Amino acid sequence: MAIRPARTEDWAKASGAAGVRLPSGETRVGAHAFYRSLGYAGTNMQLNLRKMFD
């Protein structure tokens, strides 16, 4: 799948969104650098909790 941030941003703007939120795993350092180079800023680290059932 191709990464098309500009297309997503254009759609969001046209839809009246104030911005785009992009969750990304803590270990995805390369992805973080890529998105920062496009103007995205990290605001905090997320913790996603889950509980699996047998």
Secondary structure, 3 states (H helix, E strand, C coil): CCCCHHHHHHHHHHCCCCCCCCCCCCCCHHHHHHHHHCCCCCCCCCCCCCCCCC
